[in-house]
Amino acid sequence: MSDQNDSTESKPIDYLTRSLIFSFLALVIYILSPLPVLMVVELYLPEMAGAVEEGFYAPIVYCYDNFEWVTAFYDWQFELLSW
């Protein structure tokens, strides 16, 4: 009989941990995506820009209008992309 060392076996990440990691990454991508996405939408589908901004990014627009630190972040991102 051969004894297997438990420390050398890799344990799979459980479902909850994978879900939390995926949710965190999706949130980060959502937070960082408005300006690049809106730039592309305005280039190729300018009539859809308002719908995308008012629909999909409505929570970010609300935070932008009501919180100074959110406004500062997106203004900085706006200057960085020089849009």
mmCIF file of the N, C-alpha and C atoms, coordinates in Angstrom:
data_MODEL
# 
_entry.id   MODEL 
# 
loop_
_atom_site.group_PDB 
_atom_site.id 
_atom_site.type_symbol 
_atom_site.label_atom_id 
_atom_site.label_alt_id 
_atom_site.label_comp_id 
_atom_site.label_asym_id 
_atom_site.label_entity_id 
_atom_site.label_seq_id 
_atom_site.pdbx_PDB_ins_code 
_atom_site.Cartn_x 
_atom_site.Cartn_y 
_atom_site.Cartn_z 
_atom_site.occupancy 
_atom_site.B_iso_or_equiv 
_atom_site.pdbx_formal_charge 
_atom_site.auth_seq_id 
_atom_site.auth_comp_id 
_atom_site.auth_asym_id 
_atom_site.auth_atom_id 
_atom_site.pdbx_PDB_model_num 
ATOM 1   N N  . MET A 1 1  ? 0.824   -1.174 0.000   1.00 0.00 ? 1  MET A N  1 
ATOM 2   C CA . MET A 1 1  ? 0.000   0.000  0.000   1.00 0.00 ? 1  MET A CA 1 
ATOM 3   C C  . MET A 1 1  ? 0.873   1.244  0.000   1.00 0.00 ? 1  MET A C  1 
ATOM 4   N N  . SER A 1 2  ? 0.450   2.183  -0.768  1.00 0.00 ? 2  SER A N  1 
ATOM 5   C CA . SER A 1 2  ? 1.210   3.428  -0.783  1.00 0.00 ? 2  SER A CA 1 
ATOM 6   C C  . SER A 1 2  ? 0.408   4.513  -0.068  1.00 0.00 ? 2  SER A C  1 
ATOM 7   N N  . ASP A 1 3  ? 1.089   5.211  0.759   1.00 0.00 ? 3  ASP A N  1 
ATOM 8   C CA . ASP A 1 3  ? 0.446   6.331  1.467   1.00 0.00 ? 3  ASP A CA 1 
ATOM 9   C C  . ASP A 1 3  ? 0.602   7.591  0.639   1.00 0.00 ? 3  ASP A C  1 
ATOM 10  N N  . GLN A 1 4  ? -0.506  8.280  0.470   1.00 0.00 ? 4  GLN A N  1 
ATOM 11  C CA . GLN A 1 4  ? -0.442  9.546  -0.260  1.00 0.00 ? 4  GLN A CA 1 
ATOM 12  C C  . GLN A 1 4  ? -0.392  10.676 0.748   1.00 0.00 ? 4  GLN A C  1 
ATOM 13  N N  . ASN A 1 5  ? 0.493   11.585 0.459   1.00 0.00 ? 5  ASN A N  1 
ATOM 14  C CA . ASN A 1 5  ? 0.651   12.738 1.344   1.00 0.00 ? 5  ASN A CA 1 
ATOM 15  C C  . ASN A 1 5  ? -0.437  13.757 1.014   1.00 0.00 ? 5  ASN A C  1 
ATOM 16  N N  . ASP A 1 6  ? -1.257  14.087 2.002   1.00 0.00 ? 6  ASP A N  1 
ATOM 17  C CA . ASP A 1 6  ? -2.356  15.026 1.786   1.00 0.00 ? 6  ASP A CA 1 
ATOM 18  C C  . ASP A 1 6  ? -1.867  16.420 1.422   1.00 0.00 ? 6  ASP A C  1 
ATOM 19  N N  . SER A 1 7  ? -0.695  16.790 1.854   1.00 0.00 ? 7  SER A N  1 
ATOM 20  C CA . SER A 1 7  ? -0.205  18.135 1.569   1.00 0.00 ? 7  SER A CA 1 
ATOM 21  C C  . SER A 1 7  ? 0.181   18.310 0.106   1.00 0.00 ? 7  SER A C  1 
ATOM 22  N N  . THR A 1 8  ? 0.467   17.227 -0.600  1.00 0.00 ? 8  THR A N  1 
ATOM 23  C CA . THR A 1 8  ? 0.834   17.352 -2.008  1.00 0.00 ? 8  THR A CA 1 
ATOM 24  C C  . THR A 1 8  ? -0.375  17.334 -2.932  1.00 0.00 ? 8  THR A C  1 
ATOM 25  N N  . GLU A 1 9  ? -1.511  16.895 -2.432  1.00 0.00 ? 9  GLU A N  1 
ATOM 26  C CA . GLU A 1 9  ? -2.709  16.878 -3.248  1.00 0.00 ? 9  GLU A CA 1 
ATOM 27  C C  . GLU A 1 9  ? -3.308  18.272 -3.317  1.00 0.00 ? 9  GLU A C  1 
ATOM 28  N N  . SER A 1 10 ? -3.727  18.652 -4.501  1.00 0.00 ? 10 SER A N  1 
ATOM 29  C CA . SER A 1 10 ? -4.359  19.958 -4.631  1.00 0.00 ? 10 SER A CA 1 
ATOM 30  C C  . SER A 1 10 ? -5.850  19.806 -4.402  1.00 0.00 ? 10 SER A C  1 
ATOM 31  N N  . LYS A 1 11 ? -6.380  20.681 -3.579  1.00 0.00 ? 11 LYS A N  1 
ATOM 32  C CA . LYS A 1 11 ? -7.800  20.635 -3.280  1.00 0.00 ? 11 LYS A CA 1 
ATOM 33  C C  . LYS A 1 11 ? -8.517  21.624 -4.193  1.00 0.00 ? 11 LYS A C  1 
ATOM 34  N N  . PRO A 1 12 ? -9.623  21.220 -4.783  1.00 0.00 ? 12 PRO A N  1 
ATOM 35  C CA . PRO A 1 12 ? -10.344 22.151 -5.657  1.00 0.00 ? 12 PRO A CA 1 
ATOM 36  C C  . PRO A 1 12 ? -10.963 23.285 -4.850  1.00 0.00 ? 12 PRO A C  1 
ATOM 37  N N  . ILE A 1 13 ? -11.021 24.449 -5.472  1.00 0.00 ? 13 ILE A N  1 
ATOM 38  C CA . ILE A 1 13 ? -11.659 25.590 -4.827  1.00 0.00 ? 13 ILE A CA 1 
ATOM 39  C C  . ILE A 1 13 ? -13.151 25.307 -4.780  1.00 0.00 ? 13 ILE A C  1 
ATOM 40  N N  . ASP A 1 14 ? -13.737 25.517 -3.646  1.00 0.00 ? 14 ASP A N  1 
ATOM 41  C CA . ASP A 1 14 ? -15.155 25.188 -3.535  1.00 0.00 ? 14 ASP A CA 1 
ATOM 42  C C  . ASP A 1 14 ? -16.026 26.202 -4.274  1.00 0.00 ? 14 ASP A C  1 
ATOM 43  N N  . TYR A 1 15 ? -17.277 25.850 -4.442  1.00 0.00 ? 15 TYR A N  1 
ATOM 44  C CA . TYR A 1 15 ? -18.221 26.631 -5.243  1.00 0.00 ? 15 TYR A CA 1 
ATOM 45  C C  . TYR A 1 15 ? -18.394 28.041 -4.702  1.00 0.00 ? 15 TYR A C  1 
ATOM 46  N N  . LEU A 1 16 ? -18.489 28.196 -3.401  1.00 0.00 ? 16 LEU A N  1 
ATOM 47  C CA . LEU A 1 16 ? -18.684 29.520 -2.797  1.00 0.00 ? 16 LEU A CA 1 
ATOM 48  C C  . LEU A 1 16 ? -17.503 30.433 -3.084  1.00 0.00 ? 16 LEU A C  1 
ATOM 49  N N  . THR A 1 17 ? -16.301 29.923 -2.947  1.00 0.00 ? 17 THR A N  1 
ATOM 50  C CA . THR A 1 17 ? -15.118 30.735 -3.205  1.00 0.00 ? 17 THR A CA 1 
ATOM 51  C C  . THR A 1 17 ? -15.057 31.159 -4.667  1.00 0.00 ? 17 THR A C  1 
ATOM 52  N N  . ARG A 1 18 ? -15.347 30.230 -5.581  1.00 0.00 ? 18 ARG A N  1 
ATOM 53  C CA . ARG A 1 18 ? -15.364 30.573 -6.998  1.00 0.00 ? 18 ARG A CA 1 
ATOM 54  C C  . ARG A 1 18 ? -16.423 31.628 -7.299  1.00 0.00 ? 18 ARG A C  1 
ATOM 55  N N  . SER A 1 19 ? -17.567 31.498 -6.678  1.00 0.00 ? 19 SER A N  1 
ATOM 56  C CA . SER A 1 19 ? -18.645 32.465 -6.888  1.00 0.00 ? 19 SER A CA 1 
ATOM 57  C C  . SER A 1 19 ? -18.256 33.842 -6.377  1.00 0.00 ? 19 SER A C  1 
ATOM 58  N N  . LEU A 1 20 ? -17.619 33.896 -5.217  1.00 0.00 ? 20 LEU A N  1 
ATOM 59  C CA . LEU A 1 20 ? -17.181 35.180 -4.665  1.00 0.00 ? 20 LEU A CA 1 
ATOM 60  C C  . LEU A 1 20 ? -16.110 35.829 -5.532  1.00 0.00 ? 20 LEU A C  1 
ATOM 61  N N  . ILE A 1 21 ? -15.168 35.048 -6.015  1.00 0.00 ? 21 ILE A N  1 
ATOM 62  C CA . ILE A 1 21 ? -14.123 35.586 -6.887  1.00 0.00 ? 21 ILE A CA 1 
ATOM 63  C C  . ILE A 1 21 ? -14.732 36.105 -8.182  1.00 0.00 ? 21 ILE A C  1 
ATOM 64  N N  . PHE A 1 22 ? -15.631 35.338 -8.781  1.00 0.00 ? 22 PHE A N  1 
ATOM 65  C CA . PHE A 1 22 ? -16.284 35.757 -10.013 1.00 0.00 ? 22 PHE A CA 1 
ATOM 66  C C  . PHE A 1 22 ? -17.090 37.035 -9.795  1.00 0.00 ? 22 PHE A C  1 
ATOM 67  N N  . SER A 1 23 ? -17.827 37.112 -8.701  1.00 0.00 ? 23 SER A N  1 
ATOM 68  C CA . SER A 1 23 ? -18.632 38.304 -8.397  1.00 0.00 ? 23 SER A CA 1 
ATOM 69  C C  . SER A 1 23 ? -17.747 39.528 -8.205  1.00 0.00 ? 23 SER A C  1 
ATOM 70  N N  . PHE A 1 24 ? -16.639 39.363 -7.500  1.00 0.00 ? 24 PHE A N  1 
ATOM 71  C CA . PHE A 1 24 ? -15.720 40.476 -7.282  1.00 0.00 ? 24 PHE A CA 1 
ATOM 72  C C  . PHE A 1 24 ? -15.128 40.963 -8.605  1.00 0.00 ? 24 PHE A C  1 
ATOM 73  N N  . LEU A 1 25 ? -14.707 40.045 -9.451  1.00 0.00 ? 25 LEU A N  1 
ATOM 74  C CA . LEU A 1 25 ? -14.139 40.428 -10.742 1.00 0.00 ? 25 LEU A CA 1 
ATOM 75  C C  . LEU A 1 25 ? -15.180 41.090 -11.640 1.00 0.00 ? 25 LEU A C  1 
ATOM 76  N N  . ALA A 1 26 ? -16.399 40.585 -11.625 1.00 0.00 ? 26 ALA A N  1 
ATOM 77  C CA . ALA A 1 26 ? -17.470 41.197 -12.418 1.00 0.00 ? 26 ALA A CA 1 
ATOM 78  C C  . ALA A 1 26 ? -17.751 42.620 -11.935 1.00 0.00 ? 26 ALA A C  1 
ATOM 79  N N  . LEU A 1 27 ? -17.735 42.840 -10.627 1.00 0.00 ? 27 LEU A N  1 
ATOM 80  C CA . LEU A 1 27 ? -17.955 44.173 -10.075 1.00 0.00 ? 27 LEU A CA 1 
ATOM 81  C C  . LEU A 1 27 ? -16.829 45.132 -10.464 1.00 0.00 ? 27 LEU A C  1 
ATOM 82  N N  . VAL A 1 28 ? -15.596 44.671 -10.391 1.00 0.00 ? 28 VAL A N  1 
ATOM 83  C CA . VAL A 1 28 ? -14.453 45.508 -10.773 1.00 0.00 ? 28 VAL A CA 1 
ATOM 84  C C  . VAL A 1 28 ? -14.527 45.869 -12.258 1.00 0.00 ? 28 VAL A C  1 
ATOM 85  N N  . ILE A 1 29 ? -14.846 44.908 -13.098 1.00 0.00 ? 29 ILE A N  1 
ATOM 86  C CA . ILE A 1 29 ? -14.957 45.183 -14.533 1.00 0.00 ? 29 ILE A CA 1 
ATOM 87  C C  . ILE A 1 29 ? -16.087 46.162 -14.805 1.00 0.00 ? 29 ILE A C  1 
ATOM 88  N N  . TYR A 1 30 ? -17.205 46.006 -14.115 1.00 0.00 ? 30 TYR A N  1 
ATOM 89  C CA . TYR A 1 30 ? -18.347 46.913 -14.286 1.00 0.00 ? 30 TYR A CA 1 
ATOM 90  C C  . TYR A 1 30 ? -17.967 48.336 -13.881 1.00 0.00 ? 30 TYR A C  1 
ATOM 91  N N  . ILE A 1 31 ? -17.253 48.475 -12.775 1.00 0.00 ? 31 ILE A N  1 
ATOM 92  C CA . ILE A 1 31 ? -16.867 49.800 -12.293 1.00 0.00 ? 31 ILE A CA 1 
ATOM 93  C C  . ILE A 1 31 ? -15.883 50.472 -13.248 1.00 0.00 ? 31 ILE A C  1 
ATOM 94  N N  . LEU A 1 32 ? -14.971 49.716 -13.828 1.00 0.00 ? 32 LEU A N  1 
ATOM 95  C CA . LEU A 1 32 ? -13.956 50.294 -14.702 1.00 0.00 ? 32 LEU A CA 1 
ATOM 96  C C  . LEU A 1 32 ? -14.396 50.450 -16.156 1.00 0.00 ? 32 LEU A C  1 
ATOM 97  N N  . SER A 1 33 ? -15.535 49.896 -16.533 1.00 0.00 ? 33 SER A N  1 
ATOM 98  C CA . SER A 1 33 ? -15.902 49.843 -17.937 1.00 0.00 ? 33 SER A CA 1 
ATOM 99  C C  . SER A 1 33 ? -16.691 51.010 -18.522 1.00 0.00 ? 33 SER A C  1 
ATOM 100 N N  . PRO A 1 34 ? -17.341 51.898 -17.772 1.00 0.00 ? 34 PRO A N  1 
ATOM 101 C CA . PRO A 1 34 ? -18.237 52.874 -18.419 1.00 0.00 ? 34 PRO A CA 1 
ATOM 102 C C  . PRO A 1 34 ? -17.588 53.741 -19.488 1.00 0.00 ? 34 PRO A C  1 
ATOM 103 N N  . LEU A 1 35 ? -16.473 54.343 -19.208 1.00 0.00 ? 35 LEU A N  1 
ATOM 104 C CA . LEU A 1 35 ? -15.887 55.256 -20.197 1.00 0.00 ? 35 LEU A CA 1 
ATOM 105 C C  . LEU A 1 35 ? -15.415 54.532 -21.456 1.00 0.00 ? 35 LEU A C  1 
ATOM 106 N N  . PRO A 1 36 ? -14.680 53.436 -21.350 1.00 0.00 ? 36 PRO A N  1 
ATOM 107 C CA . PRO A 1 36 ? -14.303 52.747 -22.591 1.00 0.00 ? 36 PRO A CA 1 
ATOM 108 C C  . PRO A 1 36 ? -15.507 52.235 -23.378 1.00 0.00 ? 36 PRO A C  1 
ATOM 109 N N  . VAL A 1 37 ? -16.500 51.693 -22.686 1.00 0.00 ? 37 VAL A N  1 
ATOM 110 C CA . VAL A 1 37 ? -17.679 51.181 -23.384 1.00 0.00 ? 37 VAL A CA 1 
ATOM 111 C C  . VAL A 1 37 ? -18.433 52.318 -24.050 1.00 0.00 ? 37 VAL A C  1 
ATOM 112 N N  . LEU A 1 38 ? -18.620 53.430 -23.343 1.00 0.00 ? 38 LEU A N  1 
ATOM 113 C CA . LEU A 1 38 ? -19.341 54.559 -23.923 1.00 0.00 ? 38 LEU A CA 1 
ATOM 114 C C  . LEU A 1 38 ? -18.582 55.171 -25.097 1.00 0.00 ? 38 LEU A C  1 
ATOM 115 N N  . MET A 1 39 ? -17.250 55.138 -25.049 1.00 0.00 ? 39 MET A N  1 
ATOM 116 C CA . MET A 1 39 ? -16.465 55.629 -26.179 1.00 0.00 ? 39 MET A CA 1 
ATOM 117 C C  . MET A 1 39 ? -16.746 54.791 -27.425 1.00 0.00 ? 39 MET A C  1 
ATOM 118 N N  . VAL A 1 40 ? -16.762 53.480 -27.269 1.00 0.00 ? 40 VAL A N  1 
ATOM 119 C CA . VAL A 1 40 ? -17.010 52.583 -28.400 1.00 0.00 ? 40 VAL A CA 1 
ATOM 120 C C  . VAL A 1 40 ? -18.442 52.738 -28.903 1.00 0.00 ? 40 VAL A C  1 
ATOM 121 N N  . VAL A 1 41 ? -19.373 52.843 -27.973 1.00 0.00 ? 41 VAL A N  1 
ATOM 122 C CA . VAL A 1 41 ? -20.782 52.987 -28.373 1.00 0.00 ? 41 VAL A CA 1 
ATOM 123 C C  . VAL A 1 41 ? -20.983 54.299 -29.132 1.00 0.00 ? 41 VAL A C  1 
ATOM 124 N N  . GLU A 1 42 ? -20.378 55.379 -28.663 1.00 0.00 ? 42 GLU A N  1 
ATOM 125 C CA . GLU A 1 42 ? -20.534 56.658 -29.355 1.00 0.00 ? 42 GLU A CA 1 
ATOM 126 C C  . GLU A 1 42 ? -19.874 56.658 -30.732 1.00 0.00 ? 42 GLU A C  1 
ATOM 127 N N  . LEU A 1 43 ? -18.820 55.874 -30.900 1.00 0.00 ? 43 LEU A N  1 
ATOM 128 C CA . LEU A 1 43 ? -18.174 55.786 -32.211 1.00 0.00 ? 43 LEU A CA 1 
ATOM 129 C C  . LEU A 1 43 ? -19.019 55.014 -33.217 1.00 0.00 ? 43 LEU A C  1 
ATOM 130 N N  . TYR A 1 44 ? -19.578 53.894 -32.791 1.00 0.00 ? 44 TYR A N  1 
ATOM 131 C CA . TYR A 1 44 ? -20.241 52.996 -33.728 1.00 0.00 ? 44 TYR A CA 1 
ATOM 132 C C  . TYR A 1 44 ? -21.762 53.046 -33.690 1.00 0.00 ? 44 TYR A C  1 
ATOM 133 N N  . LEU A 1 45 ? -22.342 53.349 -32.538 1.00 0.00 ? 45 LEU A N  1 
ATOM 134 C CA . LEU A 1 45 ? -23.800 53.422 -32.404 1.00 0.00 ? 45 LEU A CA 1 
ATOM 135 C C  . LEU A 1 45 ? -24.189 54.649 -31.580 1.00 0.00 ? 45 LEU A C  1 
ATOM 136 N N  . PRO A 1 46 ? -23.972 55.848 -32.113 1.00 0.00 ? 46 PRO A N  1 
ATOM 137 C CA . PRO A 1 46 ? -24.201 57.053 -31.303 1.00 0.00 ? 46 PRO A CA 1 
ATOM 138 C C  . PRO A 1 46 ? -25.636 57.197 -30.803 1.00 0.00 ? 46 PRO A C  1 
ATOM 139 N N  . GLU A 1 47 ? -26.603 56.643 -31.514 1.00 0.00 ? 47 GLU A N  1 
ATOM 140 C CA . GLU A 1 47 ? -27.988 56.755 -31.063 1.00 0.00 ? 47 GLU A CA 1 
ATOM 141 C C  . GLU A 1 47 ? -28.267 55.888 -29.828 1.00 0.00 ? 47 GLU A C  1 
ATOM 142 N N  . MET A 1 48 ? -27.397 54.930 -29.545 1.00 0.00 ? 48 MET A N  1 
ATOM 143 C CA . MET A 1 48 ? -27.569 54.034 -28.389 1.00 0.00 ? 48 MET A CA 1 
ATOM 144 C C  . MET A 1 48 ? -26.849 54.520 -27.140 1.00 0.00 ? 48 MET A C  1 
ATOM 145 N N  . ALA A 1 49 ? -26.026 55.559 -27.244 1.00 0.00 ? 49 ALA A N  1 
ATOM 146 C CA . ALA A 1 49 ? -25.218 56.001 -26.110 1.00 0.00 ? 49 ALA A CA 1 
ATOM 147 C C  . ALA A 1 49 ? -26.075 56.407 -24.917 1.00 0.00 ? 49 ALA A C  1 
ATOM 148 N N  . GLY A 1 50 ? -27.139 57.143 -25.174 1.00 0.00 ? 50 GLY A N  1 
ATOM 149 C CA . GLY A 1 50 ? -28.010 57.562 -24.079 1.00 0.00 ? 50 GLY A CA 1 
ATOM 150 C C  . GLY A 1 50 ? -28.688 56.391 -23.403 1.00 0.00 ? 50 GLY A C  1 
ATOM 151 N N  . ALA A 1 51 ? -29.124 55.420 -24.178 1.00 0.00 ? 51 ALA A N  1 
ATOM 152 C CA . ALA A 1 51 ? -29.788 54.242 -23.611 1.00 0.00 ? 51 ALA A CA 1 
ATOM 153 C C  . ALA A 1 51 ? -28.822 53.410 -22.768 1.00 0.00 ? 51 ALA A C  1 
ATOM 154 N N  . VAL A 1 52 ? -27.600 53.275 -23.227 1.00 0.00 ? 52 VAL A N  1 
ATOM 155 C CA . VAL A 1 52 ? -26.606 52.513 -22.470 1.00 0.00 ? 52 VAL A CA 1 
ATOM 156 C C  . VAL A 1 52 ? -26.288 53.227 -21.165 1.00 0.00 ? 52 VAL A C  1 
ATOM 157 N N  . GLU A 1 53 ? -26.113 54.546 -21.246 1.00 0.00 ? 53 GLU A N  1 
ATOM 158 C CA . GLU A 1 53 ? -25.776 55.318 -20.049 1.00 0.00 ? 53 GLU A CA 1 
ATOM 159 C C  . GLU A 1 53 ? -26.929 55.328 -19.050 1.00 0.00 ? 53 GLU A C  1 
ATOM 160 N N  . GLU A 1 54 ? -28.145 55.536 -19.520 1.00 0.00 ? 54 GLU A N  1 
ATOM 161 C CA . GLU A 1 54 ? -29.300 55.622 -18.625 1.00 0.00 ? 54 GLU A CA 1 
ATOM 162 C C  . GLU A 1 54 ? -29.790 54.253 -18.165 1.00 0.00 ? 54 GLU A C  1 
ATOM 163 N N  . GLY A 1 55 ? -29.475 53.221 -18.898 1.00 0.00 ? 55 GLY A N  1 
ATOM 164 C CA . GLY A 1 55 ? -29.955 51.890 -18.542 1.00 0.00 ? 55 GLY A CA 1 
ATOM 165 C C  . GLY A 1 55 ? -28.922 51.084 -17.776 1.00 0.00 ? 55 GLY A C  1 
ATOM 166 N N  . PHE A 1 56 ? -27.915 50.611 -18.485 1.00 0.00 ? 56 PHE A N  1 
ATOM 167 C CA . PHE A 1 56 ? -26.935 49.695 -17.909 1.00 0.00 ? 56 PHE A CA 1 
ATOM 168 C C  . PHE A 1 56 ? -26.067 50.360 -16.846 1.00 0.00 ? 56 PHE A C  1 
ATOM 169 N N  . TYR A 1 57 ? -25.702 51.607 -17.067 1.00 0.00 ? 57 TYR A N  1 
ATOM 170 C CA . TYR A 1 57 ? -24.808 52.300 -16.133 1.00 0.00 ? 57 TYR A CA 1 
ATOM 171 C C  . TYR A 1 57 ? -25.539 53.272 -15.210 1.00 0.00 ? 57 TYR A C  1 
ATOM 172 N N  . ALA A 1 58 ? -26.837 53.120 -15.042 1.00 0.00 ? 58 ALA A N  1 
ATOM 173 C CA . ALA A 1 58 ? -27.615 54.023 -14.176 1.00 0.00 ? 58 ALA A CA 1 
ATOM 174 C C  . ALA A 1 58 ? -27.094 54.074 -12.734 1.00 0.00 ? 58 ALA A C  1 
ATOM 175 N N  . PRO A 1 59 ? -26.713 52.958 -12.109 1.00 0.00 ? 59 PRO A N  1 
ATOM 176 C CA . PRO A 1 59 ? -26.177 53.054 -10.743 1.00 0.00 ? 59 PRO A CA 1 
ATOM 177 C C  . PRO A 1 59 ? -24.889 53.878 -10.670 1.00 0.00 ? 59 PRO A C  1 
ATOM 178 N N  . ILE A 1 60 ? -24.041 53.742 -11.684 1.00 0.00 ? 60 ILE A N  1 
ATOM 179 C CA . ILE A 1 60 ? -22.796 54.511 -11.688 1.00 0.00 ? 60 ILE A CA 1 
ATOM 180 C C  . ILE A 1 60 ? -23.085 55.984 -11.933 1.00 0.00 ? 60 ILE A C  1 
ATOM 181 N N  . VAL A 1 61 ? -24.030 56.296 -12.808 1.00 0.00 ? 61 VAL A N  1 
ATOM 182 C CA . VAL A 1 61 ? -24.406 57.688 -13.066 1.00 0.00 ? 61 VAL A CA 1 
ATOM 183 C C  . VAL A 1 61 ? -24.973 58.318 -11.791 1.00 0.00 ? 61 VAL A C  1 
ATOM 184 N N  . TYR A 1 62 ? -25.794 57.571 -11.077 1.00 0.00 ? 62 TYR A N  1 
ATOM 185 C CA . TYR A 1 62 ? -26.342 58.072 -9.806  1.00 0.00 ? 62 TYR A CA 1 
ATOM 186 C C  . TYR A 1 62 ? -25.216 58.374 -8.816  1.00 0.00 ? 62 TYR A C  1 
ATOM 187 N N  . CYS A 1 63 ? -24.287 57.439 -8.665  1.00 0.00 ? 63 CYS A N  1 
ATOM 188 C CA . CYS A 1 63 ? -23.161 57.646 -7.738  1.00 0.00 ? 63 CYS A CA 1 
ATOM 189 C C  . CYS A 1 63 ? -22.286 58.809 -8.196  1.00 0.00 ? 63 CYS A C  1 
ATOM 190 N N  . TYR A 1 64 ? -22.088 58.950 -9.497  1.00 0.00 ? 64 TYR A N  1 
ATOM 191 C CA . TYR A 1 64 ? -21.299 60.051 -10.047 1.00 0.00 ? 64 TYR A CA 1 
ATOM 192 C C  . TYR A 1 64 ? -21.930 61.394 -9.687  1.00 0.00 ? 64 TYR A C  1 
ATOM 193 N N  . ASP A 1 65 ? -23.255 61.463 -9.756  1.00 0.00 ? 65 ASP A N  1 
ATOM 194 C CA . ASP A 1 65 ? -23.963 62.708 -9.464  1.00 0.00 ? 65 ASP A CA 1 
ATOM 195 C C  . ASP A 1 65 ? -24.035 63.023 -7.973  1.00 0.00 ? 65 ASP A C  1 
ATOM 196 N N  . ASN A 1 66 ? -23.901 62.009 -7.107  1.00 0.00 ? 66 ASN A N  1 
ATOM 197 C CA . ASN A 1 66 ? -24.150 62.214 -5.681  1.00 0.00 ? 66 ASN A CA 1 
ATOM 198 C C  . ASN A 1 66 ? -22.947 62.046 -4.758  1.00 0.00 ? 66 ASN A C  1 
ATOM 199 N N  . PHE A 1 67 ? -21.867 61.489 -5.224  1.00 0.00 ? 67 PHE A N  1 
ATOM 200 C CA . PHE A 1 67 ? -20.705 61.257 -4.366  1.00 0.00 ? 67 PHE A CA 1 
ATOM 201 C C  . PHE A 1 67 ? -19.463 61.885 -4.989  1.00 0.00 ? 67 PHE A C  1 
ATOM 202 N N  . GLU A 1 68 ? -18.796 62.730 -4.214  1.00 0.00 ? 68 GLU A N  1 
ATOM 203 C CA . GLU A 1 68 ? -17.627 63.455 -4.733  1.00 0.00 ? 68 GLU A CA 1 
ATOM 204 C C  . GLU A 1 68 ? -16.485 62.519 -5.121  1.00 0.00 ? 68 GLU A C  1 
ATOM 205 N N  . TRP A 1 69 ? -16.240 61.486 -4.322  1.00 0.00 ? 69 TRP A N  1 
ATOM 206 C CA . TRP A 1 69 ? -15.109 60.608 -4.613  1.00 0.00 ? 69 TRP A CA 1 
ATOM 207 C C  . TRP A 1 69 ? -15.350 59.791 -5.883  1.00 0.00 ? 69 TRP A C  1 
ATOM 208 N N  . VAL A 1 70 ? -16.611 59.474 -6.178  1.00 0.00 ? 70 VAL A N  1 
ATOM 209 C CA . VAL A 1 70 ? -16.923 58.781 -7.429  1.00 0.00 ? 70 VAL A CA 1 
ATOM 210 C C  . VAL A 1 70 ? -16.730 59.734 -8.600  1.00 0.00 ? 70 VAL A C  1 
ATOM 211 N N  . THR A 1 71 ? -17.182 60.978 -8.418  1.00 0.00 ? 71 THR A N  1 
ATOM 212 C CA . THR A 1 71 ? -16.995 61.994 -9.450  1.00 0.00 ? 71 THR A CA 1 
ATOM 213 C C  . THR A 1 71 ? -15.514 62.200 -9.730  1.00 0.00 ? 71 THR A C  1 
ATOM 214 N N  . ALA A 1 72 ? -14.714 62.273 -8.674  1.00 0.00 ? 72 ALA A N  1 
ATOM 215 C CA . ALA A 1 72 ? -13.271 62.463 -8.846  1.00 0.00 ? 72 ALA A CA 1 
ATOM 216 C C  . ALA A 1 72 ? -12.640 61.276 -9.576  1.00 0.00 ? 72 ALA A C  1 
ATOM 217 N N  . PHE A 1 73 ? -13.061 60.062 -9.250  1.00 0.00 ? 73 PHE A N  1 
ATOM 218 C CA . PHE A 1 73 ? -12.509 58.867 -9.913  1.00 0.00 ? 73 PHE A CA 1 
ATOM 219 C C  . PHE A 1 73 ? -12.804 58.871 -11.403 1.00 0.00 ? 73 PHE A C  1 
ATOM 220 N N  . TYR A 1 74 ? -14.059 59.122 -11.767 1.00 0.00 ? 74 TYR A N  1 
ATOM 221 C CA . TYR A 1 74 ? -14.413 59.072 -13.188 1.00 0.00 ? 74 TYR A CA 1 
ATOM 222 C C  . TYR A 1 74 ? -13.879 60.284 -13.951 1.00 0.00 ? 74 TYR A C  1 
ATOM 223 N N  . ASP A 1 75 ? -13.738 61.433 -13.284 1.00 0.00 ? 75 ASP A N  1 
ATOM 224 C CA . ASP A 1 75 ? -13.095 62.574 -13.932 1.00 0.00 ? 75 ASP A CA 1 
ATOM 225 C C  . ASP A 1 75 ? -11.626 62.268 -14.201 1.00 0.00 ? 75 ASP A C  1 
ATOM 226 N N  . TRP A 1 76 ? -10.979 61.590 -13.247 1.00 0.00 ? 76 TRP A N  1 
ATOM 227 C CA . TRP A 1 76 ? -9.581  61.187 -13.435 1.00 0.00 ? 76 TRP A CA 1 
ATOM 228 C C  . TRP A 1 76 ? -9.483  60.181 -14.592 1.00 0.00 ? 76 TRP A C  1 
ATOM 229 N N  . GLN A 1 77 ? -10.405 59.221 -14.621 1.00 0.00 ? 77 GLN A N  1 
ATOM 230 C CA . GLN A 1 77 ? -10.398 58.232 -15.714 1.00 0.00 ? 77 GLN A CA 1 
ATOM 231 C C  . GLN A 1 77 ? -10.668 58.931 -17.060 1.00 0.00 ? 77 GLN A C  1 
ATOM 232 N N  . PHE A 1 78 ? -11.547 59.912 -17.056 1.00 0.00 ? 78 PHE A N  1 
ATOM 233 C CA . PHE A 1 78 ? -11.862 60.690 -18.253 1.00 0.00 ? 78 PHE A CA 1 
ATOM 234 C C  . PHE A 1 78 ? -10.612 61.405 -18.781 1.00 0.00 ? 78 PHE A C  1 
ATOM 235 N N  . GLU A 1 79 ? -9.845  62.029 -17.857 1.00 0.00 ? 79 GLU A N  1 
ATOM 236 C CA . GLU A 1 79 ? -8.614  62.722 -18.253 1.00 0.00 ? 79 GLU A CA 1 
ATOM 237 C C  . GLU A 1 79 ? -7.556  61.727 -18.717 1.00 0.00 ? 79 GLU A C  1 
ATOM 238 N N  . LEU A 1 80 ? -7.484  60.572 -18.058 1.00 0.00 ? 80 LEU A N  1 
ATOM 239 C CA . LEU A 1 80 ? -6.500  59.555 -18.419 1.00 0.00 ? 80 LEU A CA 1 
ATOM 240 C C  . LEU A 1 80 ? -6.742  59.032 -19.842 1.00 0.00 ? 80 LEU A C  1 
ATOM 241 N N  . LEU A 1 81 ? -8.001  58.851 -20.186 1.00 0.00 ? 81 LEU A N  1 
ATOM 242 C CA . LEU A 1 81 ? -8.332  58.395 -21.544 1.00 0.00 ? 81 LEU A CA 1 
ATOM 243 C C  . LEU A 1 81 ? -8.398  59.541 -22.531 1.00 0.00 ? 81 LEU A C  1 
ATOM 244 N N  . SER A 1 82 ? -8.293  60.773 -22.017 1.00 0.00 ? 82 SER A N  1 
ATOM 245 C CA . SER A 1 82 ? -8.358  62.011 -22.827 1.00 0.00 ? 82 SER A CA 1 
ATOM 246 C C  . SER A 1 82 ? -9.465  61.965 -23.848 1.00 0.00 ? 82 SER A C  1 
ATOM 247 N N  . TRP A 1 83 ? -10.654 61.766 -23.332 1.00 0.00 ? 83 TRP A N  1 
ATOM 248 C CA . TRP A 1 83 ? -11.847 61.628 -24.155 1.00 0.00 ? 83 TRP A CA 1 
ATOM 249 C C  . TRP A 1 83 ? -12.506 62.961 -24.321 1.00 0.00 ? 83 TRP A C  1 
# 
